[in-house]
């Protein structure tokens, strides 16, 4: 269809945008789900009829963005990993060795969080080897900048004036001022009950700052030592990005 034809049929153009939006939202829901979902569950989460959800899923399935198990339940597919390789590839490459070392030395889940409009999104995660129960932090997990150490750490690397322009209406947390002085941020019970997080900012040349973070149950050990360790890892990652 020509551009002129689309402009002359705004309702049809809107329908195309709505379909794309629903497909993207379906992937977000599946990425956040703790287990595979039935088509009925996904259609309810999307707020659409099952037949609409089924058509969306068939399209995503054709591109390997989701897969179905023997019971017909759906989950994210290998096609997403192919797409993800191109997202902040330099940051992922630089961060992987540091995350792996942190996770195994501290026996904590370590991850990189990045800016995404008004949310903080997990880019890359490493869980410790040979450990008991660990906390999962899936890539694509998002939460508001109003909660959690990663968001505080990212805020701490941005001036308050710049923040007001980047995210109008979203408060600059006073914890970010303290994190700027300390070099790291902490949080407890903000994103998940009983879970603590410690994060340090990563300055990305030519881009928005990111954060390197560990999470653990309870209050955990003294935060200063972990914060200093995260700061060292953040500097090592920054050096690789130069």
C-alpha contacts under 8 A as a table, 3 or more apart, distances in Angstrom:
res1	aa1	res2	aa2	distance
1	X	5	X	6.21
1	X	6	X	6.84
2	X	5	X	5.10
2	X	6	X	6.41
3	X	6	X	5.16
3	X	7	X	6.20
4	X	7	X	5.05
4	X	8	X	6.19
5	X	8	X	5.06
5	X	9	X	6.31
6	X	9	X	5.06
6	X	10	X	6.38
6	X	12	X	7.18
6	X	13	X	5.89
7	X	10	X	5.76
7	X	13	X	7.62
9	X	12	X	5.48
9	X	13	X	6.48
10	X	13	X	4.99
10	X	14	X	6.07
11	X	14	X	5.10
11	X	15	X	6.26
12	X	15	X	5.02
12	X	16	X	6.45
13	X	16	X	5.22
13	X	17	X	6.47
14	X	17	X	5.08
14	X	18	X	6.10
15	X	18	X	4.97
15	X	19	X	6.21
16	X	19	X	5.20
16	X	20	X	6.41
17	X	20	X	5.18
17	X	21	X	6.09
18	X	21	X	4.98
18	X	22	X	6.10
19	X	22	X	5.13
19	X	23	X	6.23
19	X	56	X	7.69
20	X	23	X	5.10
20	X	24	X	6.25
21	X	24	X	5.21
21	X	25	X	6.08
22	X	25	X	4.96
22	X	26	X	6.02
22	X	46	X	7.18
22	X	56	X	7.63
23	X	26	X	5.07
23	X	27	X	6.48
23	X	56	X	5.93
23	X	57	X	7.68
23	X	60	X	7.39
24	X	27	X	5.20
24	X	28	X	6.36
25	X	28	X	4.94
25	X	29	X	6.17
25	X	46	X	7.39
26	X	29	X	5.15
26	X	30	X	6.22
26	X	42	X	7.28
26	X	46	X	6.84
27	X	30	X	5.12
27	X	31	X	6.01
27	X	65	X	7.86
27	X	66	X	7.86
27	X	76	X	6.86
28	X	31	X	5.08
28	X	32	X	6.28
28	X	140	X	7.70
29	X	32	X	5.26
29	X	33	X	6.15
29	X	42	X	7.77
29	X	45	X	7.66
30	X	33	X	5.06
30	X	36	X	7.43
30	X	37	X	7.41
30	X	74	X	7.81
30	X	75	X	5.74
30	X	76	X	6.02
31	X	75	X	7.59
31	X	76	X	6.28
31	X	138	X	7.83
31	X	140	X	6.70
31	X	141	X	7.59
32	X	138	X	7.68
32	X	140	X	7.45
32	X	141	X	6.30
33	X	36	X	7.04
33	X	37	X	7.64
35	X	75	X	7.57
36	X	73	X	5.58
36	X	74	X	5.24
36	X	75	X	4.92
37	X	41	X	6.04
37	X	42	X	6.36
37	X	73	X	5.09
37	X	74	X	5.29
37	X	75	X	6.66
38	X	41	X	5.16
38	X	42	X	6.29
38	X	72	X	6.82
38	X	73	X	4.48
38	X	74	X	6.23
39	X	42	X	5.08
39	X	43	X	5.97
39	X	50	X	6.83
39	X	53	X	7.03
39	X	54	X	6.93
39	X	72	X	7.91
39	X	73	X	6.72
39	X	74	X	7.22
40	X	43	X	5.17
40	X	44	X	6.18
40	X	50	X	6.22
41	X	44	X	5.20
41	X	45	X	6.23
42	X	45	X	4.97
42	X	46	X	6.09
42	X	53	X	7.24
43	X	46	X	5.02
43	X	47	X	5.89
43	X	48	X	5.33
43	X	49	X	6.10
43	X	50	X	5.38
43	X	52	X	7.80
43	X	53	X	5.27
44	X	47	X	4.92
44	X	48	X	6.46
44	X	49	X	7.72
46	X	53	X	7.75
48	X	52	X	6.28
48	X	53	X	6.48
49	X	52	X	5.36
49	X	53	X	6.39
50	X	53	X	4.97
50	X	54	X	5.97
51	X	54	X	5.03
51	X	55	X	6.37
52	X	55	X	5.30
52	X	56	X	6.41
53	X	56	X	5.16
53	X	57	X	6.12
54	X	57	X	5.04
54	X	58	X	6.10
55	X	58	X	5.17
55	X	59	X	6.43
56	X	59	X	5.33
56	X	60	X	6.36
57	X	60	X	5.07
57	X	61	X	5.89
57	X	66	X	7.58
58	X	61	X	4.97
58	X	62	X	6.19
59	X	62	X	5.17
59	X	63	X	6.84
60	X	63	X	5.35
60	X	64	X	6.43
60	X	65	X	5.22
60	X	66	X	5.99
61	X	64	X	4.91
61	X	65	X	5.71
61	X	66	X	5.06
61	X	67	X	5.99
61	X	77	X	7.97
62	X	65	X	7.63
63	X	66	X	7.81
63	X	79	X	6.64
64	X	67	X	6.62
64	X	77	X	5.51
64	X	78	X	6.07
64	X	79	X	4.70
64	X	80	X	7.62
65	X	76	X	5.96
65	X	77	X	4.61
65	X	78	X	6.30
65	X	79	X	4.57
65	X	80	X	5.37
66	X	74	X	6.63
66	X	75	X	5.50
66	X	76	X	4.17
66	X	77	X	3.84
66	X	78	X	7.28
66	X	79	X	7.41
67	X	74	X	5.61
67	X	75	X	5.63
67	X	76	X	6.20
67	X	77	X	5.14
68	X	71	X	7.64
68	X	72	X	5.30
68	X	73	X	5.29
68	X	74	X	4.40
68	X	75	X	6.51
69	X	72	X	5.26
69	X	73	X	5.54
69	X	74	X	6.56
70	X	73	X	7.51
76	X	80	X	7.21
77	X	80	X	6.10
77	X	81	X	7.81
78	X	81	X	5.35
78	X	82	X	6.88
79	X	82	X	5.21
79	X	83	X	6.56
80	X	83	X	5.10
80	X	84	X	6.02
81	X	84	X	4.93
81	X	85	X	6.33
82	X	85	X	5.53
82	X	86	X	7.70
83	X	86	X	6.01
83	X	87	X	7.36
84	X	87	X	5.19
85	X	88	X	7.88
85	X	89	X	6.10
86	X	89	X	5.32
88	X	91	X	5.34
88	X	92	X	6.22
89	X	92	X	5.13
89	X	93	X	6.11
90	X	93	X	5.19
90	X	94	X	6.12
90	X	241	X	6.91
91	X	94	X	5.18
91	X	95	X	5.92
91	X	237	X	7.65
91	X	241	X	7.08
92	X	95	X	5.14
92	X	96	X	5.98
92	X	123	X	7.75
92	X	124	X	6.73
93	X	96	X	5.62
93	X	97	X	7.94
94	X	97	X	7.02
94	X	98	X	7.74
94	X	237	X	5.40
94	X	240	X	5.80
94	X	241	X	6.93
95	X	98	X	5.38
95	X	99	X	6.02
95	X	112	X	7.62
95	X	237	X	5.73
96	X	99	X	5.19
96	X	100	X	6.11
96	X	124	X	7.89
97	X	100	X	5.18
97	X	101	X	6.24
98	X	101	X	5.23
98	X	102	X	6.10
98	X	233	X	5.95
98	X	236	X	7.85
98	X	237	X	7.48
99	X	102	X	5.08
99	X	103	X	5.99
99	X	110	X	5.66
99	X	111	X	6.51
99	X	125	X	7.54
99	X	126	X	6.16
100	X	103	X	5.29
100	X	104	X	6.28
100	X	110	X	7.66
100	X	126	X	5.98
100	X	127	X	7.76
100	X	128	X	7.49
101	X	104	X	5.41
101	X	105	X	5.91
102	X	105	X	5.26
102	X	106	X	5.82
102	X	107	X	7.77
102	X	108	X	7.57
102	X	110	X	6.62
103	X	106	X	5.53
103	X	107	X	5.33
103	X	108	X	4.96
103	X	109	X	5.41
103	X	110	X	5.34
103	X	126	X	6.40
103	X	127	X	5.87
103	X	128	X	4.69
103	X	129	X	7.88
103	X	214	X	7.77
104	X	107	X	5.02
104	X	108	X	7.08
104	X	127	X	7.71
104	X	128	X	4.62
104	X	129	X	6.06
107	X	128	X	5.31
107	X	129	X	7.72
107	X	131	X	6.48
108	X	127	X	6.71
108	X	128	X	6.02
108	X	134	X	6.88
108	X	135	X	7.72
108	X	214	X	6.16
108	X	215	X	6.24
108	X	216	X	6.12
109	X	125	X	7.22
109	X	126	X	5.90
109	X	127	X	4.49
109	X	128	X	6.14
109	X	134	X	6.77
109	X	135	X	6.25
109	X	136	X	7.04
109	X	137	X	7.38
109	X	214	X	5.57
109	X	215	X	5.77
109	X	216	X	7.26
110	X	125	X	5.88
110	X	126	X	5.39
110	X	127	X	6.45
110	X	212	X	7.36
110	X	213	X	5.60
110	X	214	X	4.38
110	X	215	X	6.78
111	X	122	X	6.86
111	X	123	X	7.31
111	X	124	X	5.45
111	X	125	X	4.21
111	X	126	X	6.17
111	X	137	X	7.55
111	X	212	X	5.91
111	X	213	X	5.41
111	X	214	X	6.46
112	X	122	X	5.87
112	X	123	X	5.51
112	X	124	X	5.31
112	X	125	X	6.62
112	X	210	X	7.04
112	X	211	X	5.65
112	X	212	X	4.71
112	X	213	X	6.29
113	X	120	X	6.24
113	X	121	X	5.29
113	X	122	X	4.35
113	X	123	X	5.55
113	X	124	X	7.48
113	X	150	X	6.33
113	X	210	X	5.74
113	X	211	X	5.16
113	X	212	X	6.51
113	X	213	X	7.53
114	X	120	X	5.73
114	X	121	X	5.35
114	X	122	X	6.42
114	X	123	X	6.53
114	X	154	X	7.88
114	X	208	X	7.86
114	X	209	X	7.13
114	X	210	X	4.61
114	X	211	X	6.53
115	X	118	X	7.53
115	X	119	X	6.40
115	X	120	X	5.18
115	X	121	X	6.44
115	X	154	X	7.67
115	X	208	X	6.70
115	X	209	X	7.29
115	X	210	X	6.59
116	X	119	X	5.17
116	X	120	X	5.89
116	X	121	X	6.39
117	X	167	X	7.63
118	X	144	X	6.51
118	X	145	X	6.63
118	X	167	X	6.66
118	X	170	X	7.82
119	X	142	X	6.27
119	X	143	X	5.56
119	X	144	X	4.54
119	X	145	X	5.59
120	X	142	X	5.48
120	X	143	X	5.47
120	X	144	X	5.98
120	X	145	X	5.99
120	X	150	X	7.23
120	X	151	X	5.90
121	X	139	X	7.67
121	X	140	X	5.82
121	X	141	X	5.61
121	X	142	X	4.30
121	X	143	X	6.73
122	X	125	X	7.41
122	X	137	X	7.54
122	X	138	X	6.98
122	X	139	X	4.89
122	X	140	X	5.18
122	X	141	X	5.28
122	X	142	X	6.37
123	X	139	X	5.11
123	X	140	X	6.24
124	X	138	X	7.89
124	X	139	X	5.53
125	X	137	X	6.49
125	X	138	X	6.65
125	X	139	X	6.34
127	X	134	X	7.22
127	X	135	X	7.89
127	X	136	X	7.40
128	X	131	X	6.07
128	X	134	X	7.69
131	X	134	X	7.10
134	X	216	X	7.72
135	X	215	X	7.21
135	X	216	X	6.76
135	X	217	X	7.91
137	X	141	X	6.93
138	X	141	X	5.66
143	X	147	X	7.20
143	X	148	X	7.96
143	X	191	X	7.53
144	X	147	X	5.93
144	X	151	X	7.56
145	X	148	X	7.12
145	X	151	X	4.76
145	X	152	X	7.04
146	X	151	X	7.31
146	X	170	X	7.93
146	X	171	X	7.68
146	X	173	X	7.50
147	X	151	X	6.85
147	X	152	X	7.75
147	X	187	X	8.00
147	X	190	X	5.45
147	X	191	X	6.12
148	X	151	X	5.81
148	X	152	X	6.64
148	X	186	X	7.62
148	X	187	X	5.54
148	X	188	X	7.61
148	X	190	X	5.62
148	X	191	X	5.83
148	X	197	X	7.05
149	X	152	X	4.99
149	X	153	X	6.06
149	X	185	X	5.29
149	X	186	X	4.96
149	X	187	X	5.04
149	X	197	X	5.70
149	X	198	X	5.75
149	X	199	X	5.54
149	X	213	X	7.69
150	X	153	X	5.10
150	X	154	X	6.25
150	X	185	X	7.40
150	X	197	X	7.81
150	X	198	X	7.47
150	X	199	X	5.35
150	X	200	X	7.38
150	X	201	X	7.87
150	X	211	X	5.60
150	X	212	X	7.23
150	X	213	X	6.36
151	X	154	X	5.15
151	X	155	X	6.11
151	X	211	X	7.78
152	X	155	X	5.06
152	X	156	X	6.11
152	X	173	X	7.10
152	X	175	X	6.58
152	X	176	X	5.06
152	X	179	X	7.27
152	X	185	X	6.14
153	X	156	X	5.07
153	X	157	X	6.78
153	X	176	X	6.50
153	X	179	X	6.53
153	X	180	X	7.79
153	X	184	X	6.29
153	X	185	X	5.46
153	X	199	X	5.96
153	X	200	X	5.43
153	X	201	X	4.97
153	X	210	X	7.97
153	X	211	X	6.12
154	X	157	X	5.47
154	X	158	X	7.04
154	X	200	X	7.87
154	X	201	X	5.48
154	X	202	X	7.71
154	X	209	X	5.80
154	X	210	X	5.70
154	X	211	X	5.87
155	X	158	X	5.29
155	X	159	X	7.79
155	X	163	X	7.54
155	X	172	X	7.23
155	X	173	X	7.85
155	X	176	X	5.83
156	X	159	X	7.34
156	X	176	X	4.56
156	X	177	X	6.15
156	X	179	X	5.99
156	X	180	X	4.98
156	X	201	X	7.30
157	X	180	X	6.93
157	X	201	X	6.35
157	X	202	X	7.99
157	X	203	X	7.30
157	X	209	X	6.56
158	X	162	X	6.41
158	X	163	X	6.26
158	X	209	X	7.80
159	X	162	X	5.21
159	X	163	X	6.11
160	X	163	X	4.95
160	X	164	X	6.21
160	X	172	X	6.66
161	X	164	X	5.22
161	X	165	X	6.69
162	X	165	X	5.26
162	X	166	X	6.18
163	X	166	X	4.95
163	X	167	X	5.79
163	X	168	X	7.51
163	X	172	X	7.14
164	X	167	X	5.52
164	X	168	X	5.02
164	X	169	X	7.43
164	X	170	X	7.66
164	X	172	X	7.87
165	X	168	X	5.74
167	X	170	X	5.56
172	X	176	X	7.25
173	X	176	X	5.41
173	X	177	X	7.38
174	X	177	X	5.36
174	X	178	X	6.86
175	X	178	X	5.13
175	X	179	X	6.10
175	X	185	X	7.44
176	X	179	X	4.85
176	X	180	X	6.12
176	X	185	X	7.29
177	X	180	X	5.20
177	X	181	X	6.68
178	X	181	X	5.26
178	X	182	X	6.21
178	X	185	X	7.80
179	X	182	X	4.95
179	X	183	X	5.47
179	X	184	X	4.99
179	X	185	X	4.89
180	X	183	X	5.32
180	X	184	X	7.01
182	X	185	X	7.65
183	X	200	X	6.38
183	X	201	X	7.64
183	X	227	X	7.38
183	X	228	X	7.67
183	X	231	X	6.72
184	X	198	X	6.99
184	X	199	X	5.56
184	X	200	X	4.39
184	X	201	X	7.02
184	X	227	X	5.45
184	X	228	X	7.59
184	X	230	X	7.72
184	X	231	X	6.99
185	X	198	X	5.62
185	X	199	X	5.21
185	X	200	X	6.27
185	X	227	X	7.55
186	X	196	X	7.40
186	X	197	X	5.64
186	X	198	X	4.48
186	X	199	X	6.49
186	X	223	X	7.66
187	X	190	X	6.42
187	X	196	X	5.60
187	X	197	X	5.28
187	X	198	X	6.63
188	X	191	X	7.85
188	X	193	X	7.94
188	X	194	X	6.87
188	X	195	X	5.81
188	X	196	X	4.21
188	X	197	X	6.44
188	X	218	X	7.92
188	X	219	X	7.25
189	X	192	X	5.59
189	X	193	X	4.66
189	X	194	X	5.21
189	X	195	X	5.53
189	X	196	X	6.44
190	X	193	X	7.01
190	X	195	X	7.81
191	X	195	X	7.50
192	X	195	X	5.53
194	X	217	X	5.87
194	X	218	X	5.39
195	X	215	X	6.83
195	X	216	X	5.75
195	X	217	X	4.62
195	X	218	X	5.75
195	X	219	X	7.75
196	X	215	X	5.63
196	X	216	X	5.46
196	X	217	X	6.02
196	X	218	X	6.16
196	X	219	X	6.14
196	X	220	X	7.61
197	X	213	X	6.77
197	X	214	X	5.68
197	X	215	X	4.41
197	X	216	X	6.57
198	X	213	X	5.58
198	X	214	X	5.63
198	X	215	X	6.70
198	X	223	X	7.23
198	X	226	X	7.43
198	X	227	X	6.47
199	X	211	X	6.17
199	X	212	X	5.43
199	X	213	X	4.08
199	X	214	X	6.57
199	X	227	X	6.86
199	X	230	X	6.80
200	X	211	X	5.47
200	X	212	X	5.47
200	X	213	X	6.56
200	X	227	X	6.86
200	X	230	X	5.82
200	X	231	X	5.64
200	X	234	X	6.75
201	X	209	X	6.63
201	X	210	X	5.81
201	X	211	X	4.36
201	X	212	X	6.46
201	X	231	X	7.62
201	X	234	X	6.76
202	X	209	X	5.51
202	X	210	X	4.93
202	X	211	X	5.24
202	X	212	X	6.90
202	X	234	X	5.32
202	X	235	X	7.27
202	X	237	X	7.49
202	X	238	X	6.55
203	X	207	X	8.00
203	X	208	X	7.39
203	X	209	X	4.75
203	X	210	X	6.61
203	X	238	X	6.40
204	X	207	X	5.28
204	X	208	X	6.20
204	X	209	X	5.34
204	X	210	X	7.02
204	X	238	X	6.69
204	X	241	X	7.07
205	X	241	X	7.08
205	X	242	X	7.00
211	X	234	X	7.86
212	X	230	X	6.73
212	X	233	X	7.90
212	X	234	X	6.61
213	X	230	X	7.25
216	X	219	X	7.93
216	X	220	X	6.95
217	X	220	X	6.87
220	X	223	X	7.88
222	X	225	X	6.36
222	X	226	X	7.27
223	X	226	X	5.24
223	X	227	X	5.80
224	X	227	X	5.00
224	X	228	X	6.07
225	X	228	X	5.17
225	X	229	X	6.23
226	X	229	X	4.96
226	X	230	X	6.14
227	X	230	X	5.09
227	X	231	X	6.15
228	X	231	X	4.98
228	X	232	X	6.31
229	X	232	X	5.14
229	X	233	X	6.38
230	X	233	X	5.01
230	X	234	X	6.06
231	X	234	X	4.97
231	X	235	X	6.27
232	X	235	X	5.23
232	X	236	X	6.32
233	X	236	X	5.03
233	X	237	X	6.24
234	X	237	X	5.15
234	X	238	X	6.19
235	X	238	X	4.99
235	X	239	X	6.18
236	X	239	X	5.15
236	X	240	X	6.54
237	X	240	X	5.18
237	X	241	X	6.46
238	X	241	X	5.05
238	X	242	X	6.54
239	X	242	X	5.44
